[in-house]
């Protein structure tokens, strides 16, 4: 992608079809996260959904593919002020399950639809949270 193409897409996002609410994702001088505030009539509110470091397994080794299965929680932020409807906590409550091949094979049993196993194989080590030498500053 060329720089001109990138600039045009940013211009289109921030000046054209983008939401003009206070602190939208296209606002360069935002004073807080996108929180659906001061939304002009006819536009949809935007909310921050930033959940880094989602798990692939839970603490017991069960499939918990948070990045592929969680969707967009309305609010999931333990430490954000109560007036913010943002999602920033890395882990969505409950196990989200394994990844699936497609959405149009729902009539098949889960074992015939999923791409991954439901549990870490016996003898393999795992951790729910990122770690190892890649996590050391």
N, CA, C and O atoms as CSV, one atom per row, in Angstrom:
chain,resi,resn,atom,element,x,y,z
A,1,UNK,N,N,0.846,-1.172,0.000
A,1,UNK,CA,C,0.000,0.000,0.000
A,1,UNK,C,C,0.891,1.234,0.000
A,1,UNK,O,O,1.833,1.311,0.788
A,2,UNK,N,N,0.617,2.177,-0.848
A,2,UNK,CA,C,1.443,3.381,-0.933
A,2,UNK,C,C,1.069,4.369,0.159
A,2,UNK,O,O,0.002,4.287,0.767
A,3,UNK,N,N,1.988,5.312,0.388
A,3,UNK,CA,C,1.724,6.340,1.403
A,3,UNK,C,C,0.503,7.167,1.022
A,3,UNK,O,O,-0.291,7.535,1.888
A,4,UNK,N,N,0.345,7.466,-0.285
A,4,UNK,CA,C,-0.809,8.250,-0.723
A,4,UNK,C,C,-2.105,7.498,-0.429
A,4,UNK,O,O,-3.086,8.097,0.012
A,5,UNK,N,N,-2.107,6.192,-0.672
A,5,UNK,CA,C,-3.296,5.382,-0.404
A,5,UNK,C,C,-3.609,5.377,1.086
A,5,UNK,O,O,-4.771,5.493,1.475
A,6,UNK,N,N,-2.576,5.244,1.928
A,6,UNK,CA,C,-2.782,5.252,3.374
A,6,UNK,C,C,-3.330,6.599,3.813
A,6,UNK,O,O,-4.268,6.662,4.607
A,7,UNK,N,N,-2.742,7.689,3.293
A,7,UNK,CA,C,-3.215,9.018,3.670
A,7,UNK,C,C,-4.671,9.218,3.270
A,7,UNK,O,O,-5.448,9.789,4.035
A,8,UNK,N,N,-5.048,8.755,2.082
A,8,UNK,CA,C,-6.435,8.911,1.643
A,8,UNK,C,C,-7.380,8.106,2.522
A,8,UNK,O,O,-8.484,8.562,2.822
A,9,UNK,N,N,-6.954,6.892,2.946
A,9,UNK,CA,C,-7.850,6.105,3.786
A,9,UNK,C,C,-8.005,6.746,5.154
A,9,UNK,O,O,-9.087,6.696,5.738
A,10,UNK,N,N,-6.931,7.352,5.680
A,10,UNK,CA,C,-7.029,8.064,6.953
A,10,UNK,C,C,-7.940,9.271,6.782
A,10,UNK,O,O,-8.792,9.531,7.631
A,11,UNK,N,N,-7.766,10.019,5.679
A,11,UNK,CA,C,-8.620,11.178,5.430
A,11,UNK,C,C,-10.082,10.758,5.319
A,11,UNK,O,O,-10.959,11.401,5.897
A,12,UNK,N,N,-10.347,9.690,4.585
A,12,UNK,CA,C,-11.723,9.218,4.443
A,12,UNK,C,C,-12.293,8.779,5.783
A,12,UNK,O,O,-13.471,9.003,6.064
A,13,UNK,N,N,-11.465,8.159,6.607
A,13,UNK,CA,C,-11.955,7.683,7.904
A,13,UNK,C,C,-12.236,8.842,8.844
A,13,UNK,O,O,-13.252,8.852,9.539
A,14,UNK,N,N,-11.340,9.817,8.867
A,14,UNK,CA,C,-11.484,10.889,9.851
A,14,UNK,C,C,-12.364,12.038,9.379
A,14,UNK,O,O,-12.884,12.793,10.201
A,15,UNK,N,N,-12.540,12.182,8.073
A,15,UNK,CA,C,-13.301,13.328,7.589
A,15,UNK,C,C,-14.573,12.940,6.850
A,15,UNK,O,O,-15.430,13.789,6.603
A,16,UNK,N,N,-14.704,11.681,6.499
A,16,UNK,CA,C,-15.854,11.284,5.701
A,16,UNK,C,C,-16.840,10.461,6.504
A,16,UNK,O,O,-17.707,11.007,7.186
A,17,UNK,N,N,-16.706,9.157,6.424
A,17,UNK,CA,C,-17.680,8.250,7.021
A,17,UNK,C,C,-17.476,8.060,8.515
A,17,UNK,O,O,-18.293,7.408,9.165
A,18,UNK,N,N,-16.415,8.609,9.072
A,18,UNK,CA,C,-16.121,8.375,10.481
A,18,UNK,C,C,-17.137,9.063,11.384
A,18,UNK,O,O,-17.797,10.024,10.990
A,19,UNK,N,N,-17.241,8.560,12.571
A,19,UNK,CA,C,-18.108,9.124,13.583
A,19,UNK,C,C,-17.487,10.422,14.090
A,19,UNK,O,O,-16.271,10.490,14.270
A,20,UNK,N,N,-18.287,11.435,14.319
A,20,UNK,CA,C,-17.787,12.723,14.792
A,20,UNK,C,C,-18.096,12.950,16.263
A,20,UNK,O,O,-18.211,14.093,16.706
A,21,UNK,N,N,-18.228,11.883,17.012
A,21,UNK,CA,C,-18.481,12.011,18.443
A,21,UNK,C,C,-17.230,12.498,19.156
A,21,UNK,O,O,-16.137,12.471,18.591
A,22,UNK,N,N,-17.389,12.938,20.387
A,22,UNK,CA,C,-16.244,13.325,21.205
A,22,UNK,C,C,-15.368,12.088,21.414
A,22,UNK,O,O,-15.878,11.025,21.770
A,23,UNK,N,N,-14.066,12.212,21.200
A,23,UNK,CA,C,-13.104,11.130,21.411
A,23,UNK,C,C,-13.385,9.890,20.569
A,23,UNK,O,O,-13.286,8.774,21.077
A,24,UNK,N,N,-13.729,10.059,19.302
A,24,UNK,CA,C,-13.927,8.890,18.442
A,24,UNK,C,C,-12.567,8.304,18.078
A,24,UNK,O,O,-11.534,8.910,18.361
A,25,UNK,N,N,-12.561,7.128,17.453
A,25,UNK,CA,C,-11.294,6.513,17.082
A,25,UNK,C,C,-10.550,7.324,16.032
A,25,UNK,O,O,-9.347,7.130,15.860
A,26,UNK,N,N,-11.216,8.219,15.332
A,26,UNK,CA,C,-10.568,9.071,14.343
A,26,UNK,C,C,-10.173,10.435,14.866
A,26,UNK,O,O,-9.693,11.268,14.097
A,27,UNK,N,N,-10.357,10.690,16.150
A,27,UNK,CA,C,-10.030,11.982,16.738
A,27,UNK,C,C,-8.560,12.012,17.128
A,27,UNK,O,O,-8.119,11.211,17.952
A,28,UNK,N,N,-7.795,12.935,16.540
A,28,UNK,CA,C,-6.369,13.002,16.853
A,28,UNK,C,C,-6.099,13.701,18.182
A,28,UNK,O,O,-5.043,13.482,18.776
A,29,UNK,N,N,-7.000,14.518,18.657
A,29,UNK,CA,C,-6.799,15.230,19.919
A,29,UNK,C,C,-7.748,14.713,21.006
A,29,UNK,O,O,-8.258,15.491,21.812
A,30,UNK,N,N,-7.975,13.424,21.023
A,30,UNK,CA,C,-8.886,12.829,22.008
A,30,UNK,C,C,-8.343,13.017,23.415
A,30,UNK,O,O,-7.133,12.975,23.638
A,31,UNK,N,N,-9.242,13.224,24.352
A,31,UNK,CA,C,-8.852,13.379,25.753
A,31,UNK,C,C,-9.163,12.139,26.568
A,31,UNK,O,O,-8.907,12.107,27.771
A,32,UNK,N,N,-9.712,11.116,25.925
A,32,UNK,CA,C,-10.034,9.853,26.587
A,32,UNK,C,C,-10.380,8.810,25.546
A,32,UNK,O,O,-10.356,9.101,24.350
A,33,UNK,N,N,-10.705,7.593,25.980
A,33,UNK,CA,C,-11.060,6.544,25.016
A,33,UNK,C,C,-12.438,6.788,24.404
A,33,UNK,O,O,-13.273,7.471,24.996
A,34,UNK,N,N,-12.671,6.230,23.225
A,34,UNK,CA,C,-13.985,6.328,22.585
A,34,UNK,C,C,-15.024,5.723,23.522
A,34,UNK,O,O,-14.915,4.560,23.911
A,35,UNK,N,N,-16.038,6.520,23.885
A,35,UNK,CA,C,-17.007,6.095,24.888
A,35,UNK,C,C,-18.445,6.458,24.509
A,35,UNK,O,O,-19.307,6.557,25.383
A,36,UNK,N,N,-18.707,6.653,23.236
A,36,UNK,CA,C,-20.069,6.941,22.785
A,36,UNK,C,C,-20.628,8.259,23.274
A,36,UNK,O,O,-21.837,8.373,23.475
A,37,UNK,N,N,-19.790,9.250,23.471
A,37,UNK,CA,C,-20.228,10.537,24.019
A,37,UNK,C,C,-20.479,11.567,22.926
A,37,UNK,O,O,-19.737,11.633,21.945
A,38,UNK,N,N,-21.519,12.367,23.094
A,38,UNK,CA,C,-21.853,13.462,22.177
A,38,UNK,C,C,-21.944,12.984,20.731
A,38,UNK,O,O,-21.315,13.557,19.841
A,39,UNK,N,N,-22.718,11.948,20.505
A,39,UNK,CA,C,-22.870,11.375,19.171
A,39,UNK,C,C,-23.869,12.205,18.374
A,39,UNK,O,O,-25.000,12.402,18.818
A,40,UNK,N,N,-23.464,12.695,17.201
A,40,UNK,CA,C,-24.401,13.474,16.374
A,40,UNK,C,C,-25.591,12.612,15.932
A,40,UNK,O,O,-25.447,11.396,15.803
A,41,UNK,N,N,-26.740,13.207,15.701
A,41,UNK,CA,C,-27.910,12.445,15.246
A,41,UNK,C,C,-27.603,11.673,13.957
A,41,UNK,O,O,-26.958,12.196,13.049
A,42,UNK,N,N,-28.067,10.441,13.891
A,42,UNK,CA,C,-27.879,9.616,12.713
A,42,UNK,C,C,-26.564,8.858,12.670
A,42,UNK,O,O,-26.327,8.105,11.726
A,43,UNK,N,N,-25.704,9.035,13.663
A,43,UNK,CA,C,-24.438,8.316,13.700
A,43,UNK,C,C,-24.447,7.314,14.844
A,43,UNK,O,O,-25.148,7.499,15.838
A,44,UNK,N,N,-23.679,6.271,14.699
A,44,UNK,CA,C,-23.593,5.225,15.724
A,44,UNK,C,C,-22.475,5.541,16.707
A,44,UNK,O,O,-21.417,6.016,16.295
A,45,UNK,N,N,-22.681,5.288,17.997
A,45,UNK,CA,C,-21.621,5.541,18.973
A,45,UNK,C,C,-20.477,4.543,18.821
A,45,UNK,O,O,-20.687,3.388,18.448
A,46,UNK,N,N,-19.272,5.004,19.113
A,46,UNK,CA,C,-18.086,4.155,19.107
A,46,UNK,C,C,-17.614,3.956,20.536
A,46,UNK,O,O,-17.682,4.866,21.363
A,47,UNK,N,N,-17.126,2.728,20.819
A,47,UNK,CA,C,-16.596,2.395,22.135
A,47,UNK,C,C,-15.268,1.674,21.948
A,47,UNK,O,O,-15.101,0.905,21.001
A,48,UNK,N,N,-14.326,1.924,22.849
A,48,UNK,CA,C,-13.030,1.276,22.769
A,48,UNK,C,C,-13.146,-0.211,23.097
A,48,UNK,O,O,-13.696,-0.592,24.130
A,49,UNK,N,N,-12.620,-1.040,22.201
A,49,UNK,CA,C,-12.495,-2.484,22.439
A,49,UNK,C,C,-11.030,-2.828,22.228
A,49,UNK,O,O,-10.600,-3.057,21.098
A,50,UNK,N,N,-10.273,-2.867,23.293
A,50,UNK,CA,C,-8.836,-3.131,23.218
A,50,UNK,C,C,-8.475,-4.127,24.309
A,50,UNK,O,O,-8.162,-3.735,25.433
A,51,UNK,N,N,-8.519,-5.392,23.986
A,51,UNK,CA,C,-8.234,-6.434,24.966
A,51,UNK,C,C,-6.972,-7.192,24.548
A,51,UNK,O,O,-7.067,-8.244,23.916
A,52,UNK,N,N,-5.786,-6.667,24.897
A,52,UNK,CA,C,-4.552,-7.335,24.499
A,52,UNK,C,C,-4.280,-8.586,25.327
A,52,UNK,O,O,-4.797,-8.736,26.434
A,53,UNK,N,N,-3.480,-9.463,24.790
A,53,UNK,CA,C,-2.991,-10.655,25.491
A,53,UNK,C,C,-4.102,-11.622,25.882
A,53,UNK,O,O,-4.063,-12.196,26.970
A,54,UNK,N,N,-5.089,-11.809,25.015
A,54,UNK,CA,C,-6.132,-12.793,25.281
A,54,UNK,C,C,-5.546,-14.193,25.353
A,54,UNK,O,O,-4.521,-14.484,24.738
A,55,UNK,N,N,-6.196,-15.037,26.097
A,55,UNK,CA,C,-5.686,-16.397,26.320
A,55,UNK,C,C,-6.079,-17.347,25.200
A,55,UNK,O,O,-7.051,-17.117,24.481
A,56,UNK,N,N,-5.310,-18.412,25.065
A,56,UNK,CA,C,-5.654,-19.511,24.174
A,56,UNK,C,C,-6.188,-20.680,24.986
A,56,UNK,O,O,-6.979,-21.485,24.496
A,57,UNK,N,N,-5.740,-20.762,26.245
A,57,UNK,CA,C,-6.194,-21.814,27.162
A,57,UNK,C,C,-6.471,-21.187,28.519
A,57,UNK,O,O,-5.958,-20.112,28.828
A,58,UNK,N,N,-7.293,-21.866,29.340
A,58,UNK,CA,C,-7.513,-21.381,30.700
A,58,UNK,C,C,-6.455,-21.979,31.627
A,58,UNK,O,O,-5.542,-22.662,31.161
A,59,UNK,N,N,-6.566,-21.733,32.919
A,59,UNK,CA,C,-5.568,-22.212,33.870
A,59,UNK,C,C,-5.520,-23.737,33.987
A,59,UNK,O,O,-4.535,-24.283,34.484
A,60,UNK,N,N,-6.562,-24.426,33.538
A,60,UNK,CA,C,-6.595,-25.887,33.571
A,60,UNK,C,C,-6.219,-26.513,32.226
A,60,UNK,O,O,-6.194,-27.738,32.106
A,61,UNK,N,N,-5.927,-25.696,31.218
A,61,UNK,CA,C,-5.544,-26.208,29.908
A,61,UNK,C,C,-6.705,-26.406,28.953
A,61,UNK,O,O,-6.517,-26.964,27.871
A,62,UNK,N,N,-7.903,-25.963,29.322
A,62,UNK,CA,C,-9.060,-26.065,28.426
A,62,UNK,C,C,-9.010,-24.968,27.364
A,62,UNK,O,O,-8.490,-23.882,27.620
A,63,UNK,N,N,-9.541,-25.242,26.183
A,63,UNK,CA,C,-9.551,-24.273,25.095
A,63,UNK,C,C,-10.301,-23.011,25.511
A,63,UNK,O,O,-11.425,-23.079,26.009
A,64,UNK,N,N,-9.670,-21.872,25.304
A,64,UNK,CA,C,-10.260,-20.571,25.637
A,64,UNK,C,C,-9.773,-19.553,24.613
A,64,UNK,O,O,-9.050,-18.618,24.957
A,65,UNK,N,N,-10.164,-19.734,23.373
A,65,UNK,CA,C,-9.675,-18.890,22.280
A,65,UNK,C,C,-10.363,-17.528,22.328
A,65,UNK,O,O,-11.298,-17.263,21.571
A,66,UNK,N,N,-9.893,-16.685,23.213
A,66,UNK,CA,C,-10.541,-15.394,23.428
A,66,UNK,C,C,-10.464,-14.495,22.204
A,66,UNK,O,O,-11.436,-13.805,21.894
A,67,UNK,N,N,-9.349,-14.482,21.508
A,67,UNK,CA,C,-9.212,-13.584,20.365
A,67,UNK,C,C,-10.179,-13.937,19.243
A,67,UNK,O,O,-10.645,-13.044,18.536
A,68,UNK,N,N,-10.487,-15.203,19.065
A,68,UNK,CA,C,-11.343,-15.601,17.968
A,68,UNK,C,C,-12.802,-15.767,18.303
A,68,UNK,O,O,-13.628,-15.881,17.398
A,69,UNK,N,N,-13.148,-15.785,19.577
A,69,UNK,CA,C,-14.510,-16.139,19.946
A,69,UNK,C,C,-15.247,-15.121,20.805
A,69,UNK,O,O,-16.462,-15.240,20.963
A,70,UNK,N,N,-14.579,-14.146,21.356
A,70,UNK,CA,C,-15.229,-13.341,22.392
A,70,UNK,C,C,-16.191,-12.283,21.896
A,70,UNK,O,O,-17.071,-11.889,22.661
A,71,UNK,N,N,-16.089,-11.801,20.686
A,71,UNK,CA,C,-16.976,-10.734,20.247
A,71,UNK,C,C,-16.598,-9.415,20.897
A,71,UNK,O,O,-15.420,-9.161,21.148
A,72,UNK,N,N,-17.583,-8.576,21.171
A,72,UNK,CA,C,-17.329,-7.262,21.743
A,72,UNK,C,C,-18.162,-7.055,22.999
A,72,UNK,O,O,-19.328,-6.669,22.905
A,73,UNK,N,N,-17.590,-7.302,24.174
A,73,UNK,CA,C,-18.326,-7.054,25.418
A,73,UNK,C,C,-18.674,-5.573,25.557
A,73,UNK,O,O,-17.900,-4.712,25.136
A,74,UNK,N,N,-19.823,-5.275,26.140
A,74,UNK,CA,C,-20.247,-3.888,26.327
A,74,UNK,C,C,-19.341,-3.146,27.308
A,74,UNK,O,O,-19.038,-1.971,27.100
A,75,UNK,N,N,-18.916,-3.805,28.350
A,75,UNK,CA,C,-17.964,-3.222,29.302
A,75,UNK,C,C,-17.214,-4.357,29.974
A,75,UNK,O,O,-17.815,-5.278,30.527
A,76,UNK,N,N,-15.898,-4.277,29.918
A,76,UNK,CA,C,-15.061,-5.261,30.578
A,76,UNK,C,C,-13.743,-4.579,30.916
A,76,UNK,O,O,-12.747,-4.727,30.208
A,77,UNK,N,N,-13.759,-3.829,32.015
A,77,UNK,CA,C,-12.598,-3.062,32.406
A,77,UNK,C,C,-12.628,-2.848,33.910
A,77,UNK,O,O,-13.313,-1.958,34.413
A,78,UNK,N,N,-11.883,-3.667,34.606
A,78,UNK,CA,C,-11.885,-3.660,36.066
A,78,UNK,C,C,-11.451,-2.319,36.652
A,78,UNK,O,O,-11.992,-1.889,37.670
A,79,UNK,N,N,-10.477,-1.652,36.021
A,79,UNK,CA,C,-9.902,-0.454,36.629
A,79,UNK,C,C,-10.338,0.860,35.977
A,79,UNK,O,O,-9.964,1.927,36.465
A,80,UNK,N,N,-11.097,0.817,34.917
A,80,UNK,CA,C,-11.561,2.055,34.284
A,80,UNK,C,C,-12.683,2.670,35.127
A,80,UNK,O,O,-13.406,1.947,35.813
A,81,UNK,N,N,-12.833,3.988,35.081
A,81,UNK,CA,C,-13.944,4.620,35.797
A,81,UNK,C,C,-15.286,4.030,35.349
A,81,UNK,O,O,-15.434,3.626,34.196
A,82,UNK,N,N,-16.241,3.982,36.242
A,82,UNK,CA,C,-17.537,3.351,35.972
A,82,UNK,C,C,-18.312,4.012,34.833
A,82,UNK,O,O,-19.189,3.383,34.241
A,83,UNK,N,N,-18.002,5.270,34.517
A,83,UNK,CA,C,-18.731,5.945,33.445
A,83,UNK,C,C,-18.208,5.591,32.050
A,83,UNK,O,O,-18.780,6.035,31.054
A,84,UNK,N,N,-17.133,4.803,31.958
A,84,UNK,CA,C,-16.587,4.386,30.667
A,84,UNK,C,C,-17.105,2.996,30.301
A,84,UNK,O,O,-16.966,2.049,31.076
A,85,UNK,N,N,-17.699,2.882,29.124
A,85,UNK,CA,C,-18.193,1.599,28.632
A,85,UNK,C,C,-17.184,1.052,27.631
A,85,UNK,O,O,-17.456,0.976,26.433
A,86,UNK,N,N,-16.017,0.673,28.142
A,86,UNK,CA,C,-14.906,0.211,27.324
A,86,UNK,C,C,-14.527,-1.211,27.731
A,86,UNK,O,O,-14.853,-1.662,28.829
A,87,UNK,N,N,-13.844,-1.900,26.846
A,87,UNK,CA,C,-13.361,-3.255,27.127
A,87,UNK,C,C,-11.851,-3.256,26.993
A,87,UNK,O,O,-11.315,-3.111,25.894
A,88,UNK,N,N,-11.160,-3.422,28.128
A,88,UNK,CA,C,-9.703,-3.383,28.121
A,88,UNK,C,C,-9.075,-4.537,28.892
A,88,UNK,O,O,-7.866,-4.743,28.786
A,89,UNK,N,N,-9.845,-5.293,29.659
A,89,UNK,CA,C,-9.273,-6.422,30.395
A,89,UNK,C,C,-8.897,-7.530,29.418
A,89,UNK,O,O,-9.656,-7.809,28.489
A,90,UNK,N,N,-7.748,-8.166,29.606
A,90,UNK,CA,C,-7.320,-9.174,28.642
A,90,UNK,C,C,-8.174,-10.440,28.626
A,90,UNK,O,O,-8.289,-11.081,27.581
A,91,UNK,N,N,-8.765,-10.809,29.738
A,91,UNK,CA,C,-9.499,-12.075,29.786
A,91,UNK,C,C,-11.005,-11.858,29.916
A,91,UNK,O,O,-11.475,-11.165,30.818
A,92,UNK,N,N,-11.745,-12.466,28.996
A,92,UNK,CA,C,-13.204,-12.460,29.051
A,92,UNK,C,C,-13.631,-13.574,30.009
A,92,UNK,O,O,-13.104,-14.682,29.910
A,93,UNK,N,N,-14.562,-13.326,30.927
A,93,UNK,CA,C,-14.974,-14.374,31.869
A,93,UNK,C,C,-15.494,-15.627,31.154
A,93,UNK,O,O,-16.160,-15.534,30.123
A,94,UNK,N,N,-15.181,-16.781,31.711
A,94,UNK,CA,C,-15.616,-18.054,31.145
A,94,UNK,C,C,-14.736,-18.489,29.989
A,94,UNK,O,O,-13.991,-17.683,29.431
A,95,UNK,N,N,-14.821,-19.754,29.632
A,95,UNK,CA,C,-14.060,-20.273,28.505
A,95,UNK,C,C,-14.812,-20.007,27.212
A,95,UNK,O,O,-16.013,-20.262,27.116
A,96,UNK,N,N,-14.099,-19.494,26.218
A,96,UNK,CA,C,-14.701,-19.178,24.931
A,96,UNK,C,C,-14.694,-20.375,23.986
A,96,UNK,O,O,-15.364,-20.344,22.953
A,97,UNK,N,N,-13.952,-21.425,24.319
A,97,UNK,CA,C,-13.918,-22.633,23.508
A,97,UNK,C,C,-12.876,-22.565,22.406
A,97,UNK,O,O,-12.131,-21.588,22.320
A,98,UNK,N,N,-12.811,-23.592,21.556
A,98,UNK,CA,C,-11.824,-23.632,20.475
A,98,UNK,C,C,-12.284,-22.843,19.258
A,98,UNK,O,O,-13.433,-22.408,19.187
A,99,UNK,N,N,-11.383,-22.664,18.309
A,99,UNK,CA,C,-11.750,-22.052,17.031
A,99,UNK,C,C,-12.510,-23.058,16.187
A,99,UNK,O,O,-12.322,-24.267,16.328
A,100,UNK,N,N,-13.372,-22.556,15.307
A,100,UNK,CA,C,-14.161,-23.419,14.440
A,100,UNK,C,C,-13.804,-23.185,12.980
A,100,UNK,O,O,-13.291,-22.126,12.618
A,101,UNK,N,N,-14.078,-24.179,12.147
A,101,UNK,CA,C,-13.763,-24.114,10.718
A,101,UNK,C,C,-14.571,-23.034,10.018
A,101,UNK,O,O,-14.019,-22.263,9.233
A,102,UNK,N,N,-15.863,-22.965,10.289
A,102,UNK,CA,C,-16.721,-21.972,9.659
A,102,UNK,C,C,-17.988,-21.808,10.484
A,102,UNK,O,O,-18.224,-22.543,11.443
A,103,UNK,N,N,-18.789,-20.842,10.099
A,103,UNK,CA,C,-20.034,-20.597,10.811
A,103,UNK,C,C,-21.228,-21.262,10.137
A,103,UNK,O,O,-22.325,-21.274,10.695
A,104,UNK,N,N,-21.027,-21.811,8.954
A,104,UNK,CA,C,-22.160,-22.385,8.225
A,104,UNK,C,C,-22.288,-23.892,8.364
A,104,UNK,O,O,-22.976,-24.526,7.564
A,105,UNK,N,N,-21.640,-24.477,9.360
A,105,UNK,CA,C,-21.748,-25.920,9.578
A,105,UNK,C,C,-22.267,-26.218,10.988
A,105,UNK,O,O,-21.843,-27.183,11.623
A,106,UNK,N,N,-23.172,-25.393,11.458
A,106,UNK,CA,C,-23.678,-25.513,12.830
A,106,UNK,C,C,-24.480,-26.778,13.068
A,106,UNK,O,O,-24.693,-27.164,14.217
A,107,UNK,N,N,-24.928,-27.429,12.008
A,107,UNK,CA,C,-25.690,-28.654,12.179
A,107,UNK,C,C,-24.792,-29.841,12.506
A,107,UNK,O,O,-25.292,-30.897,12.893
A,108,UNK,N,N,-23.471,-29.692,12.359
A,108,UNK,CA,C,-22.534,-30.769,12.656
A,108,UNK,C,C,-22.173,-30.749,14.139
A,108,UNK,O,O,-22.234,-29.692,14.768
A,109,UNK,N,N,-21.799,-31.891,14.709
A,109,UNK,CA,C,-21.357,-31.900,16.106
A,109,UNK,C,C,-20.052,-31.109,16.262
A,109,UNK,O,O,-19.262,-31.044,15.320
A,110,UNK,N,N,-19.810,-30.504,17.445
A,110,UNK,CA,C,-18.615,-29.675,17.647
A,110,UNK,C,C,-17.307,-30.362,17.262
A,110,UNK,O,O,-16.415,-29.709,16.722
A,111,UNK,N,N,-17.171,-31.653,17.524
A,111,UNK,CA,C,-15.906,-32.323,17.205
A,111,UNK,C,C,-15.625,-32.330,15.705
A,111,UNK,O,O,-14.468,-32.433,15.300
A,112,UNK,N,N,-16.669,-32.220,14.868
A,112,UNK,CA,C,-16.487,-32.182,13.413
A,112,UNK,C,C,-16.321,-30.760,12.881
A,112,UNK,O,O,-15.998,-30.574,11.707
A,113,UNK,N,N,-16.538,-29.752,13.735
A,113,UNK,CA,C,-16.460,-28.357,13.297
A,113,UNK,C,C,-15.196,-27.665,13.756
A,113,UNK,O,O,-14.716,-26.762,13.071
A,114,UNK,N,N,-14.641,-28.054,14.888
A,114,UNK,CA,C,-13.556,-27.281,15.472
A,114,UNK,C,C,-12.219,-27.547,14.799
A,114,UNK,O,O,-11.954,-28.647,14.314
A,115,UNK,N,N,-11.386,-26.518,14.782
A,115,UNK,CA,C,-10.045,-26.629,14.227
A,115,UNK,C,C,-9.059,-27.150,15.250
A,115,UNK,O,O,-8.086,-27.816,14.896
A,116,UNK,N,N,-9.298,-26.858,16.490
A,116,UNK,CA,C,-8.350,-27.185,17.548
A,116,UNK,C,C,-8.964,-28.191,18.522
A,116,UNK,O,O,-10.154,-28.496,18.450
A,117,UNK,N,N,-8.140,-28.694,19.422
A,117,UNK,CA,C,-8.628,-29.611,20.445
A,117,UNK,C,C,-9.250,-28.817,21.586
A,117,UNK,O,O,-9.078,-27.600,21.665
A,118,UNK,N,N,-9.960,-29.490,22.454
A,118,UNK,CA,C,-10.595,-28.842,23.600
A,118,UNK,C,C,-9.665,-28.688,24.794
A,118,UNK,O,O,-10.011,-28.012,25.763
A,119,UNK,N,N,-8.473,-29.313,24.738
A,119,UNK,CA,C,-7.588,-29.315,25.895
A,119,UNK,C,C,-6.138,-29.444,25.434
A,119,UNK,O,O,-5.862,-30.007,24.374
A,120,UNK,N,N,-5.224,-28.920,26.234
A,120,UNK,CA,C,-3.799,-29.078,25.953
A,120,UNK,C,C,-3.464,-30.567,26.026
A,120,UNK,O,O,-3.883,-31.236,26.971
A,121,UNK,N,N,-2.722,-31.102,25.058
A,121,UNK,CA,C,-2.377,-32.533,25.086
A,121,UNK,C,C,-1.608,-32.912,26.345
A,121,UNK,O,O,-0.831,-32.107,26.859
A,122,UNK,N,N,-1.815,-34.129,26.850
A,122,UNK,CA,C,-1.106,-34.583,28.058
A,122,UNK,C,C,0.410,-34.480,27.883
A,122,UNK,O,O,0.950,-34.803,26.824
A,123,UNK,N,N,1.081,-34.026,28.934
A,123,UNK,CA,C,2.531,-33.924,28.920
A,123,UNK,C,C,3.065,-32.597,28.419
A,123,UNK,O,O,4.241,-32.302,28.629
A,124,UNK,N,N,2.237,-31.773,27.757
A,124,UNK,CA,C,2.696,-30.471,27.290
A,124,UNK,C,C,2.489,-29.424,28.373
A,124,UNK,O,O,1.478,-29.435,29.075
A,125,UNK,N,N,3.457,-28.517,28.505
A,125,UNK,CA,C,3.318,-27.435,29.470
A,125,UNK,C,C,2.584,-26.270,28.818
A,125,UNK,O,O,2.583,-26.138,27.594
A,126,UNK,N,N,1.964,-25.431,29.631
A,126,UNK,CA,C,1.205,-24.297,29.121
A,126,UNK,C,C,1.056,-23.257,30.209
A,126,UNK,O,O,1.261,-23.537,31.390
A,127,UNK,N,N,0.697,-22.058,29.798
A,127,UNK,CA,C,0.337,-20.995,30.718
A,127,UNK,C,C,-0.747,-20.153,30.069
A,127,UNK,O,O,-0.730,-19.943,28.856
A,128,UNK,N,N,-1.671,-19.680,30.854
A,128,UNK,CA,C,-2.737,-18.835,30.319
A,128,UNK,C,C,-2.212,-17.461,29.932
A,128,UNK,O,O,-2.623,-16.901,28.916
A,129,UNK,N,N,-1.310,-16.916,30.736
A,129,UNK,CA,C,-0.795,-15.576,30.506
A,129,UNK,C,C,0.542,-15.633,29.787
A,129,UNK,O,O,1.302,-16.584,29.968
A,130,UNK,N,N,0.843,-14.604,28.958
A,130,UNK,CA,C,2.131,-14.583,28.273
A,130,UNK,C,C,3.274,-14.629,29.271
A,130,UNK,O,O,3.180,-14.064,30.361
A,131,UNK,N,N,4.322,-15.285,28.906
A,131,UNK,CA,C,5.479,-15.387,29.789
A,131,UNK,C,C,6.713,-15.784,29.009
A,131,UNK,O,O,6.763,-15.636,27.788
A,132,UNK,N,N,7.710,-16.290,29.720
A,132,UNK,CA,C,8.929,-16.692,29.063
A,132,UNK,C,C,9.824,-15.511,28.786
A,132,UNK,O,O,9.558,-14.399,29.241
A,133,UNK,N,N,10.884,-15.749,28.041
A,133,UNK,CA,C,11.864,-14.678,27.811
A,133,UNK,C,C,11.282,-13.551,26.961
A,133,UNK,O,O,11.788,-12.430,27.012
A,134,UNK,N,N,10.235,-13.816,26.184
A,134,UNK,CA,C,9.611,-12.762,25.391
A,134,UNK,C,C,8.863,-11.750,26.241
A,134,UNK,O,O,8.598,-10.640,25.781
A,135,UNK,N,N,8.517,-12.110,27.474
A,135,UNK,CA,C,7.755,-11.213,28.344
A,135,UNK,C,C,8.650,-10.438,29.297
A,135,UNK,O,O,8.172,-9.557,30.011
A,136,UNK,N,N,9.951,-10.752,29.322
A,136,UNK,CA,C,10.876,-10.079,30.219
A,136,UNK,C,C,11.353,-8.797,29.561
A,136,UNK,O,O,11.822,-8.830,28.423
A,137,UNK,N,N,11.242,-7.646,30.263
A,137,UNK,CA,C,11.682,-6.373,29.654
A,137,UNK,C,C,13.189,-6.328,29.465
A,137,UNK,O,O,13.719,-5.334,28.968
